[in-house]
Amino acid sequence: MTTWITICDTCKAPGWEDTAMEQTDGEALAALIEDRAGGDVAARRVSCTMGCERACNIIVQGAGKIGYSLGKFAASAEDAQAIVDYAQMHAASPTGQVPFREWPQGVKGHFVSRHTPVPE
């Protein structure tokens, strides 16, 4: 079953307006994640997950599984890879839960909230 990484493409890190970036931090992170996703992990973009104070934000979720909101990522290859690695573990888990000791270092400290599965 597919695990989805939903990426907020409107996220802007603090000070973004002072940079010469032609895209938002969320757009840059989304492109990096999309390049790495595949198999049981898919990526999609949305405009605003309402976590602006924690930019960049993503959501990891799959049908019938616990989902998670995460934030405060950089638009970097390292963060994108950690997100995809975690999503692959989420996809392999029957419940969506992944033991803390198995989490990639790059997602530790980024969890914001947990979402129970929607009733069938």
Residue pairs with C-beta under 8 A, 6 or more apart in sequence:
1 40
1 62
1 63
1 64
1 65
1 91
2 40
2 41
2 42
2 62
2 63
2 91
3 40
3 41
3 42
3 60
3 61
3 62
3 65
3 87
3 88
3 90
3 91
3 96
4 41
4 42
4 43
4 44
4 59
4 60
4 61
4 62
5 33
5 37
5 41
5 42
5 43
5 44
5 58
5 59
5 60
5 83
5 84
5 87
6 43
6 44
6 45
6 46
6 49
6 58
6 59
6 60
6 61
7 26
7 29
7 30
7 33
7 43
7 44
7 45
7 46
7 56
7 57
7 58
8 26
8 45
8 46
8 47
8 48
8 49
8 51
8 55
8 56
8 57
8 58
9 24
9 26
9 27
9 30
9 45
9 46
9 47
10 24
10 26
10 47
10 48
11 24
11 25
11 26
11 29
11 49
11 51
11 52
11 55
11 56
11 57
12 24
12 25
12 26
12 52
12 55
13 25
13 55
13 56
13 74
13 75
14 55
16 24
16 25
21 28
25 55
25 56
25 74
25 75
26 45
26 55
26 56
26 57
26 75
27 45
28 75
29 56
29 58
29 73
29 74
29 75
29 76
29 79
29 80
30 43
30 45
32 75
32 76
32 77
32 79
32 80
33 43
33 58
33 80
33 83
33 84
34 43
35 80
36 80
36 81
36 84
37 43
37 84
37 87
39 88
39 91
40 88
40 91
40 92
41 84
41 87
41 88
41 91
49 57
49 59
49 69
51 57
51 69
51 71
51 112
54 71
54 72
54 112
55 71
55 72
56 71
56 72
56 73
56 74
56 75
56 79
57 69
57 70
57 71
57 73
57 112
58 69
58 70
58 71
58 73
58 83
59 67
59 68
59 69
59 70
60 67
60 68
60 70
60 83
60 86
60 87
60 90
61 67
61 68
61 96
61 115
62 90
62 91
62 96
63 117
64 117
64 120
65 90
65 93
65 94
65 95
65 96
65 117
66 95
66 96
66 97
66 114
66 115
66 116
66 117
67 96
67 114
67 115
67 117
68 90
68 96
68 111
68 112
68 113
68 114
68 115
69 111
69 112
69 113
69 114
69 115
70 83
70 107
70 110
70 111
70 112
71 110
71 112
72 109
72 110
73 79
73 83
73 110
78 106
79 106
81 104
81 106
82 104
82 105
82 106
82 107
83 106
83 107
85 104
85 106
85 107
86 98
86 103
86 104
86 107
89 98
89 102
89 103
90 96
90 98
96 117
100 108
